[in-house]
Amino acid sequence: MISIICIEQSLPKFFRKNNLKKFSSAIVKEELKELGDLSFVFASDNYLLDLNKQFLEHDYYTDVITFDYSIKGTISGDVVISLDRVKDNADRLGAPLKQELHRVCFHGLLHLCGYKDKSQKDIKTMRAKEDYYLNKFVSRETNEDN
């Protein structure tokens, strides 16, 4: 089951919860995993900063924190996303907000699927997977709109 939760923030009007749910299920399936309980939690910079300090002992803002509860190939966890940070990232990168928001969602889900981003090699693999799924998502969403 996939839940979408908003804390202190509202999702942008373009955001389609059901599309994210369907596509997240498809990602899990394509990664040859089973779907357990998955939550996407959208919050503020300060909310994520508090989580970052409390659970990871990091004192800085971040766009996403993933809490992994997966067991034996069944993907379960919380993907907590700062809408403030995603908006800032989109502005800084010159990327559309919609694209950056979905990229961060997929990034967190890919962490739950076992992808890392600590080494340069891991970062390259993660970015390629993000791009792959983002392009697939945009294509699917465009087809559904037509």
Legacy VTK file of the C-alpha trace (Angstrom):
# vtk DataFile Version 3.0
C-alpha trace
ASCII
DATASET POLYDATA
POINTS 146 float
0.000 0.000 0.000
1.230 3.491 -0.857
0.286 6.523 1.240
0.831 10.183 0.475
0.954 12.484 3.486
1.388 16.247 3.689
2.742 17.901 6.837
2.862 21.716 7.097
2.707 21.985 3.295
0.333 21.582 0.375
1.257 19.739 -2.763
1.424 21.768 -5.982
-1.774 21.697 -8.063
-0.085 19.753 -10.878
0.775 16.854 -8.558
-1.330 13.764 -9.172
-1.193 11.438 -6.192
-2.616 8.459 -8.070
-0.038 8.790 -10.847
2.790 8.708 -8.295
1.244 5.679 -6.601
0.802 3.751 -9.863
4.247 4.600 -11.161
5.957 3.834 -7.854
4.359 0.389 -7.947
5.665 -0.040 -11.490
9.198 0.953 -10.433
9.171 -1.575 -7.591
7.966 -4.277 -9.989
10.561 -3.376 -12.643
13.276 -3.523 -9.978
12.083 -7.096 -9.259
10.891 -6.289 -5.758
7.577 -6.686 -3.948
5.662 -3.683 -2.634
4.967 -3.519 1.092
3.957 -0.337 2.913
5.370 2.818 1.337
4.725 6.398 2.389
5.673 9.599 0.631
5.653 12.365 3.235
5.838 15.969 2.032
6.937 18.553 4.581
8.981 21.723 5.136
12.717 22.347 5.345
12.501 22.657 9.121
10.665 19.360 9.499
13.376 17.529 7.525
16.123 19.405 9.360
14.695 18.143 12.659
14.593 14.566 11.299
18.109 14.911 9.925
19.418 16.027 13.326
17.434 13.502 15.349
17.969 10.353 13.299
21.092 10.958 11.208
22.999 13.438 13.384
23.327 15.810 10.407
22.792 19.520 10.925
21.871 20.630 7.416
18.918 20.888 5.067
18.233 18.094 2.610
15.620 17.426 -0.038
14.855 13.824 0.933
15.363 11.401 3.800
14.500 7.754 3.327
13.643 5.481 6.216
14.003 1.893 5.026
11.894 -0.835 6.633
12.292 -3.300 3.755
12.622 -7.005 4.479
13.823 -9.668 2.033
12.924 -7.936 -1.223
9.671 -6.412 0.036
9.980 -2.648 -0.252
8.640 -0.740 2.750
9.620 2.646 4.071
9.026 6.344 4.385
10.305 8.789 1.788
10.224 12.211 3.474
10.579 15.139 1.069
11.128 18.838 1.735
8.975 20.794 -0.698
10.971 23.926 0.200
14.256 22.265 -0.787
12.779 20.777 -3.987
11.568 24.245 -5.040
15.004 25.736 -4.322
16.717 22.903 -6.220
14.451 23.411 -9.234
15.227 27.144 -9.269
18.970 26.579 -8.828
19.103 23.892 -11.537
16.761 25.701 -13.927
14.555 22.606 -13.926
10.767 22.527 -13.907
9.373 22.045 -10.386
7.275 19.106 -11.562
10.354 17.313 -12.878
12.432 17.956 -9.775
9.643 16.857 -7.429
9.202 13.555 -9.228
12.969 13.052 -9.451
13.254 13.353 -5.673
10.329 10.950 -5.166
11.979 8.382 -7.441
15.363 8.978 -5.777
13.959 8.049 -2.381
12.199 5.005 -3.792
15.399 3.888 -5.539
17.179 4.027 -2.174
14.556 1.598 -0.857
15.243 -0.624 -3.881
18.890 -0.814 -2.837
20.588 1.964 -4.801
23.183 4.095 -3.012
24.684 7.511 -3.734
27.846 7.743 -1.644
30.546 6.971 -4.235
30.917 8.586 -7.675
30.059 5.248 -9.309
26.910 4.924 -7.168
25.903 8.517 -7.919
26.252 7.890 -11.654
24.095 4.760 -11.420
21.490 6.555 -9.271
21.283 9.496 -11.706
20.887 7.136 -14.664
18.042 5.311 -12.884
16.390 8.617 -11.921
16.585 9.824 -15.536
15.304 6.503 -16.863
12.255 6.462 -14.597
11.606 10.186 -14.924
11.540 9.915 -18.735
9.291 6.865 -18.516
6.976 8.657 -16.065
6.718 11.795 -18.225
5.978 9.663 -21.283
3.288 7.694 -19.435
1.711 10.823 -17.941
1.694 12.537 -21.343
-0.050 9.531 -22.917
-2.684 9.528 -20.148
-3.397 13.228 -20.789
-4.025 12.635 -24.500
LINES 1 147
146 0 1 2 3 4 5 6 7 8 9 10 11 12 13 14 15 16 17 18 19 20 21 22 23 24 25 26 27 28 29 30 31 32 33 34 35 36 37 38 39 40 41 42 43 44 45 46 47 48 49 50 51 52 53 54 55 56 57 58 59 60 61 62 63 64 65 66 67 68 69 70 71 72 73 74 75 76 77 78 79 80 81 82 83 84 85 86 87 88 89 90 91 92 93 94 95 96 97 98 99 100 101 102 103 104 105 106 107 108 109 110 111 112 113 114 115 116 117 118 119 120 121 122 123 124 125 126 127 128 129 130 131 132 133 134 135 136 137 138 139 140 141 142 143 144 145
